[in-house]
């Protein structure tokens, strides 16, 4: 059985206005694209002075003004957000979007944006271990009534 080809597009996010991003998002939704994506960076790579919208905040706004496109990140690393709080943020966006949220995950690579915001930037091996902990916490918070997790990098206690 043949698989359907799906088309996604990145939204204006770097050096753009909200008006431009909003117009693009609604046009992509109307034109039938399957998904829209933003990069999850705190800097407009490669320079900190390049303006950029924060990824998940932008996707929350896009969720409210679109009807059908899936919404995701290319990609979200550990340490940018506390996984317990992030689980709540993502669940909120998923409710706003009626289930259209896609979580793209990665280890992160641009050390300057981590250190500038006071975030840890350990070795690749440790970032991937932290990513694994993030996934375990997110999945547990989304599927269990209550979550307690104590890892090397992250901890939640009796979180709902």
Phi, psi and omega in degrees: 000131181286142176268142179289134175283134181243147182237129176236166182213148176275143180275152170301129184214329184254126181056037179229161177268163174298324179301318178293316180295317180298314180298318179295315182299315180290326176293315180297322178296313181294324183283351175096012174299149181280328185207157173233146188225150171228154176276147180259084177232152175263343175246149168283089187306133013258007186239139183292342183273354178280120182295141179212140174283143175292135192301304188285333174292316178298317180294329176297317179294318180294324178302323183284341185247002178240164184243331190228332183294142171285156187233123182210174180246150176237088337235165183264128181263163171291162177080343174291329183218149172293127185300327179293314177293319181299321178303319178293318179299313181294320178297322178297312179298321179296324176291316179301322185269002183058046173084022183260010185277135177237126180260108174267126184241147176203176185275346185083151183215337188267089188302329182300321181285331175293306185293325179298329181261011177073024181261146178295146174223074180286187179301163178305316180303314181290325176296322178288326174294319177295323177297319177298316177299318178302313180298316179299318180293312180302309182299317180296316180295331180275344185239345182246157180293322183215144182232132167233129181212131176232104179249190178288323187253329186224155180213138168225145183229120179049044179275142180250000000 
